[in-house]
């Protein structure tokens, strides 16, 4: 459910982490649809996500703030894919 460029980036991060376990608890989550547009043959959407997450068991939750960019072919042959994630903080 991610585009090729984002998949390559995630794969690189997983390879760097190796076998170290990773867990993220989403404590609170807010989502706001910022924009939906159509350009050429693709629908594009931007969603602002914010809230609190915990990435270390027993640690205090920390805020996160990011925008996810999604795309989908106009003709409907595929569903939405995440094409990019922008960290705001």
JOJOKA-V964028 format. One record per pair of residues at least 6 apart in sequence whose ideal C-beta (glycine too) atoms are under 8 Angstrom apart, sorted by sequence separation. I is the first residue (numbers start at 1). J is the second residue. D is the distance in whole Angstrom. If there is no record, write none. Layout:
i j d
I J D
I J D
This chain:
i j d
37 43 7
38 44 7
54 60 7
72 78 7
36 43 7
37 44 5
54 61 5
55 62 7
72 79 6
2 10 7
36 44 7
37 45 8
53 61 6
54 62 7
72 80 5
35 44 8
36 45 5
52 61 4
53 62 6
71 80 7
72 81 7
35 45 7
52 62 7
70 80 5
71 81 6
35 46 5
52 63 6
53 64 5
70 81 7
33 45 7
34 46 4
51 63 7
52 64 7
70 82 6
71 83 5
33 46 8
34 47 7
50 63 7
51 64 6
69 82 7
70 83 6
33 47 6
34 48 5
50 64 7
68 82 6
69 83 5
32 47 7
49 64 7
50 65 5
69 84 4
31 47 6
32 48 5
49 65 8
50 66 8
68 84 8
69 85 7
31 48 7
48 65 8
49 66 6
68 85 5
69 86 7
31 49 5
48 66 8
49 67 7
67 85 7
30 49 7
48 67 5
49 68 6
66 85 6
67 86 5
29 49 7
30 50 5
47 67 7
66 86 6
29 50 8
30 51 5
46 67 6
47 68 5
66 87 5
67 88 7
29 51 4
46 68 7
65 87 8
66 88 6
28 51 4
46 69 5
47 70 7
65 88 4
27 51 7
28 52 5
45 69 7
46 70 8
65 89 5
26 51 7
27 52 4
44 69 7
45 70 5
64 89 7
26 52 8
27 53 6
44 70 7
45 71 8
63 89 7
26 53 6
27 54 6
44 71 5
45 72 8
25 53 7
43 71 7
24 53 6
25 54 4
42 71 5
43 72 5
24 54 7
25 55 8
42 72 7
43 73 8
24 55 5
42 73 6
43 74 6
23 55 7
41 73 6
42 74 6
22 55 8
28 61 8
34 67 7
41 74 5
23 57 7
27 61 4
41 75 7
45 80 7
25 61 8
38 74 6
3 71 7
6 82 6
6 83 6
1 79 8
3 81 5
5 83 7
6 84 6
1 80 8
2 81 6
3 82 7
5 84 8
6 85 7
1 81 6
2 82 5
3 83 4
1 82 6
2 83 8
3 84 8
